[in-house]
Amino acid sequence: MNARAIKRGGAAAAGIAVLLPALAGCGGSSGDSQSQAATQSGTNTLPQTSEPSNLNPADFSTNIDNPYWPMPVGAQWHVHVSNPQGESLQETITVESKTKKIADGVTARVVHDVVYTNGKPTEITDDWYAQDKDGNVWYFGENTASLQNGKWDRSGAFEAGKNGADAGIAMAAHPTVGLTYREEYYKGHAEDRTKVLALGQQVEAPAGHFTDAILTDDSSPIEPTVSEYKLYAKGVGPVVAVSVSGEAEREDLISYRH
């Protein structure tokens, strides 16, 4: 699980289908209103592109209780992932008791993410998150390895404060329609950005029916034709993610425990 949270998907098509017509006028990417939409975080406005985050480590805690993505120690999400290759993958995401001192000085919570293909691990990631004093959840990078042609590829790893990489926002403290922010920044490798499209939504997944969800659109200048909608339910976190442009991946929450 990186800054995109549940980053792949499976069965709640009806919920998404209902939302799409109503959102036709919302747009699918960040526009010229980025600076007006940015809100105040613990130390500065929410970062948009490549600007330094200039974070104060004293402003951060590993106790993450943002209502739209709470990460108490021991929380676990089980996710079904489907993709254009016809694979049916399983993903287990667990908030660990471990923390990590990030290169930029912030101490972050370790979240362990394993993707299974036919029951065997094919992607293993430790993601790093912390929450600022205003309630924004920040993402500080990942130590990741994916199985490629029988060998483990670790080229996707990055850490805020190293080699020009910087932190981004995983979930804003006070989401509002039109709010934009970057989720991560490692030039040429990780430049995902988010726009909040709607509040007060409902969504259905194998884990249940959820109300009071927010809908976001994720995009990246690295893959300009790709757009992904995500729904985060209050008290739960990410529930559904579905690609709406450029690819056909999808994720659905099967079960969770907090």
C-alpha positions in Angstrom: 0.0 0.0 0.0 1.7 3.2 -1.1 0.3 6.7 -1.1 -2.5 5.5 -3.3 -3.7 3.2 -0.6 -5.6 0.4 -2.1 -4.0 0.7 -5.5 -5.5 -2.0 -7.6 -9.7 -3.7 -7.5 -13.3 -6.2 -8.1 -17.1 -6.2 -7.4 -18.8 -3.0 -6.4 -19.5 -1.8 -9.9 -23.0 -0.7 -9.1 -21.9 1.9 -6.5 -19.4 3.5 -8.9 -21.8 3.4 -11.8 -24.3 5.5 -9.8 -21.7 8.0 -9.0 -20.2 8.6 -12.4 -23.1 10.6 -14.1 -23.4 12.9 -11.1 -19.7 13.6 -11.3 -19.5 14.3 -15.0 -19.0 18.0 -14.4 -16.5 17.7 -11.6 -13.4 17.1 -13.8 -10.8 14.4 -13.4 -7.5 16.2 -12.7 -6.0 19.1 -10.8 -6.5 22.4 -12.6 -5.6 26.1 -12.2 -7.4 26.2 -8.9 -4.8 24.2 -7.0 -3.4 27.1 -5.0 -6.9 28.3 -4.0 -8.0 24.8 -3.0 -4.9 24.1 -0.8 -5.6 24.3 2.9 -3.3 24.8 5.8 -1.5 21.8 7.2 0.6 21.5 10.4 3.5 23.5 8.9 2.5 24.9 5.4 -0.1 24.6 2.7 -0.7 21.1 1.3 2.0 20.4 -1.3 0.9 20.3 -5.0 3.8 19.3 -7.2 7.5 19.4 -6.5 7.7 22.2 -3.8 9.6 21.2 -0.6 7.3 20.2 2.2 9.5 21.8 4.9 8.1 19.7 7.7 8.8 20.1 11.4 9.2 16.6 12.9 7.8 17.9 16.2 4.4 18.4 14.5 4.0 14.7 13.8 2.6 11.6 15.6 2.5 7.9 14.7 -1.0 7.8 16.2 -3.1 8.1 13.1 -6.8 8.8 13.7 -8.0 10.8 10.7 -11.7 9.7 10.3 -11.4 8.9 6.6 -8.3 6.8 7.0 -7.7 5.7 10.6 -4.6 3.5 11.1 -4.6 2.2 14.7 -2.0 -0.5 15.4 -3.3 -3.9 14.4 -5.8 -2.6 11.8 -6.0 -4.8 8.8 -7.7 -4.6 5.4 -8.2 -7.6 3.0 -8.6 -6.5 -0.6 -9.5 -8.3 -3.9 -7.6 -7.0 -6.9 -8.5 -7.6 -10.5 -6.5 -6.4 -13.6 -6.6 -6.6 -17.4 -4.4 -9.7 -17.4 -7.3 -11.6 -15.9 -5.4 -12.2 -12.6 -7.4 -12.4 -9.3 -5.0 -11.1 -6.6 -5.4 -10.8 -2.9 -3.9 -8.0 -0.8 -3.5 -7.8 2.9 -2.6 -4.5 4.6 -1.6 -4.4 8.2 -0.7 -1.5 10.5 2.3 -2.6 12.5 3.5 -1.5 16.0 6.9 -0.7 14.4 7.9 2.9 13.5 10.7 4.2 11.3 12.7 7.4 11.6 12.5 8.9 8.1 15.5 10.7 6.5 13.6 14.0 6.7 13.5 13.6 10.5 9.8 12.5 11.0 9.1 9.3 12.8 6.5 7.3 10.8 4.2 4.3 11.4 5.0 1.2 9.4 2.2 -0.3 7.3 2.9 -3.7 5.9 1.3 -4.6 2.5 1.5 -8.0 0.8 0.0 -8.9 -2.6 -0.6 -12.6 -3.3 -0.9 -14.2 -6.7 -2.2 -17.8 -6.5 -1.5 -17.7 -2.8 2.1 -16.7 -3.2 3.6 -13.3 -2.3 4.4 -11.3 -5.4 4.7 -7.8 -3.9 5.9 -6.9 -0.4 5.9 -3.3 0.8 6.5 -1.4 4.0 4.8 2.0 3.7 5.5 4.9 6.1 2.8 7.3 7.4 2.5 9.9 10.1 -0.2 12.4 11.1 0.4 16.1 11.6 -1.0 18.2 14.5 -3.9 19.3 12.3 -5.0 15.8 11.4 -3.5 15.5 7.8 -2.0 12.0 7.2 1.3 12.2 5.3 3.0 9.6 3.2 6.8 9.3 3.5 7.6 6.6 0.9 8.0 2.9 0.8 10.4 0.0 0.9 9.0 -2.3 -1.8 9.9 -5.4 -3.7 7.9 -7.0 -6.5 8.5 -10.3 -8.2 9.4 -9.8 -11.9 10.4 -12.8 -14.0 11.4 -14.8 -11.0 13.5 -12.0 -9.4 12.7 -9.4 -6.8 12.8 -5.9 -8.1 13.3 -3.1 -5.5 13.6 -0.2 -7.8 10.3 1.3 -6.7 11.5 2.1 -3.2 12.0 5.7 -2.1 12.1 7.7 1.2 11.3 11.3 1.9 14.5 13.2 2.5 16.7 11.0 0.3 17.7 11.5 -3.4 15.2 14.4 -3.8 12.2 12.5 -2.6 9.7 14.3 -0.4 6.5 13.6 1.6 2.9 14.0 0.3 -0.6 13.8 1.7 -2.4 10.5 2.0 -5.5 12.0 3.5 -6.4 15.6 4.2 -7.6 16.6 7.7 -10.6 18.4 6.2 -11.5 17.2 2.7 -13.5 19.7 0.6 -14.7 19.4 -3.0 -12.0 20.7 -5.3 -9.2 20.3 -2.8 -6.0 19.1 -4.5 -2.6 17.9 -3.2 0.2 15.6 -4.1 0.3 12.1 -2.6 4.0 11.5 -3.0 7.1 13.0 -4.7 10.1 11.2 -6.2 10.7 12.8 -9.6 10.1 10.5 -12.5 9.1 7.7 -10.2 6.3 8.7 -7.9 4.3 11.9 -8.6 0.7 10.9 -7.8 -1.8 13.8 -7.2 -5.3 13.8 -5.9 -8.4 15.9 -6.3 -11.5 15.6 -4.0 -14.5 15.2 -6.3 -17.4 14.6 -3.8 -18.3 14.2 -0.2 -21.2 12.3 1.5 -21.2 9.4 -1.0 -22.2 5.8 -0.4 -20.4 2.8 -1.7 -21.0 -1.0 -1.8 -18.2 -3.6 -1.5 -18.0 -7.2 -0.3 -17.1 -5.8 3.2 -20.5 -4.1 3.3 -22.4 -0.9 2.5 -20.8 2.3 3.6 -22.1 5.9 3.8 -20.4 9.2 4.3 -17.6 8.4 1.9 -15.4 10.8 0.0 -14.6 10.3 -3.7 -11.2 11.3 -5.1 -9.5 11.2 -8.5 -5.9 10.2 -8.6 -3.6 11.0 -11.5 0.1 11.5 -12.3 2.0 13.6 -14.8 4.1 10.4 -15.3 1.1 8.6 -16.7 -1.1 11.5 -18.1 -3.8 9.2 -19.6 -4.4 7.3 -16.4 -7.1 8.3 -13.9 -8.3 6.3 -10.9 -11.4 7.0 -8.7 -11.2 6.0 -5.0 -13.8 6.0 -2.2 -12.8 6.3 1.4 -15.4 5.5 4.0 -15.5 7.3 7.4 -14.1 5.1 10.1 -12.9 2.5 7.6 -10.5 4.0 5.1 -10.2 2.9 1.4 -13.1 0.8 0.2 -13.1 0.8 -3.6 -10.6 1.9 -6.3 -11.4 1.7 -10.0 -9.5 2.9 -13.0 -11.6 5.2 -15.2 -9.0 6.0 -17.8 -5.9 4.4 -19.3 -6.2 1.0 -17.7 -8.8 -1.4 -16.2 -7.6 -2.3 -12.7 -10.0 -2.4 -9.8 -9.9 -3.1 -6.0 -12.6 -3.9 -3.5 -12.5 -4.2 0.2 -13.3 -7.8 1.3 -13.0 -7.3 5.1 -11.4 -5.1 7.6 -10.7 -4.9 11.3 -9.7 -1.9 13.5 
